[in-house]
Amino acid sequence: MKQTLSNITVGELPKLISDLGFQPDQVVNLTIESSEDDLLGLMARIGKKAQENGLTEEILNELLADES
């Protein structure tokens, strides 16, 4: 079986591997490719982290307001 998982965090790996039906002692091949070079992925992670830390659309609009 070959499965491609995209835009996942390292912390999600154990559950995803288990959900695919692999046993803890099963040997598999794993290729990891950083998505840091993907601008959209990077921006999505930044946005998610900002929301987790309390950034709302209203606060963002205030921060971006042109006060010149």
Residue pairs with C-beta under 8 A, 6 or more apart in sequence:
1 20
3 20
5 16
6 35
7 35
7 38
7 41
7 44
8 16
17 28
22 28
35 41
35 42
36 42
